[in-house]
Amino acid sequence: MRIVGVEDRPWAEVPCVFPTARGGQSQGSIPIFCARAKRMPAALGGVLLASDLQARELCTTTDRRPIGVVVAECLEKLLYAKKLDAATFGVILAGDLYTSPTLHRRFGVGDISEVWDAFQARFRWVTGVLGNVDRMPKKARKRHLLLQGSSVELDGLKIAGISGIIGPSKMENRRPEREVLRELQKVLNLGPDILVLHEGPSIPGEGLRGSDAIRQALRDYAGTVVCGHNTWPQPLVSLRRACVVNTDGRCLIVRAR
């Protein structure tokens, strides 16, 4: 599966509220875009991609659900309205799905099982990686296809991934660069169709932030990279022979072109 285009205007937007850097709150939305791909497996109606859903439900109560749960519900309804079967769609989550229930901290760390469960209950399958703010208890890992230097094959798609980001190991889901690159090379050797990372490559020619080391490691990769962590103005770019899909704060509905 290789994504060849993303529509400029979103199909829908999911209202949300998120914590700001100074301890306040701000309203925003999670846009849902339609994208086209070639070589989509015949068994799939499509694949949903998302990451960095670090917000809560916009509502009048204080019991705000993680926005990832709301996005899963909205996607199911949106597909139904478009006469598409949600049960034929796979889901790839590229990390950073946690936000503090009280919205008092922008960079809290916590359990994101509820979000994965919401997608798992509605769609054909779910796989992906953890971001630098995510935790998943052992019990939840037994029921989910979490990628941590590993790969899975789903409906003919070979998907591999590594969790976390490059950084000091004393911090949550961060590891030294050499360790991340070693694990990245291991999964690249598996020959995945889709590579899922939380922190993706830099694209210097377009001024897009990311890891220079990861970009160098991907120089011979010819598949699709799904990543987040850094905000890019556009979701789809080319990197030598690969295509890179940035899902930071957005969701893509990918279907056959």
Sequence and secondary structure as in RCSB ss.txt:
>XXXX:A:sequence
MRIVGVEDRPWAEVPCVFPTARGGQSQGSIPIFCARAKRMPAALGGVLLASDLQARELCTTTDRRPIGVVVAECL
EKLLYAKKLDAATFGVILAGDLYTSPTLHRRFGVGDISEVWDAFQARFRWVTGVLGNVDRMPKKARKRHLLLQGS
SVELDGLKIAGISGIIGPSKMENRRPEREVLRELQKVLNLGPDILVLHEGPSIPGEGLRGSDAIRQALRDYAGTV
VCGHNTWPQPLVSLRRACVVNTDGRCLIVRAR
>XXXX:A:secstr
 EEEEE SS SEEEEEEEE TTS EEEEEEEEEEEEEES  TT SEEEEEE    EE SSSS   BHHHHHHHHH
HHHHHHTT  GGGEEEEE S     TT   TT  EE HHHHHHHHTTSSEEEE   TTEE  HHHHTTSEE SSE
EEEETTEEEEEE SEES TTSTTEE HHHHHHHHHHHHTT  SEEEEEE B BGGGTB SBHHHHHHTTT  SEE
EEESS  SSSEEEETTEEEEE BTEEEEEEE 
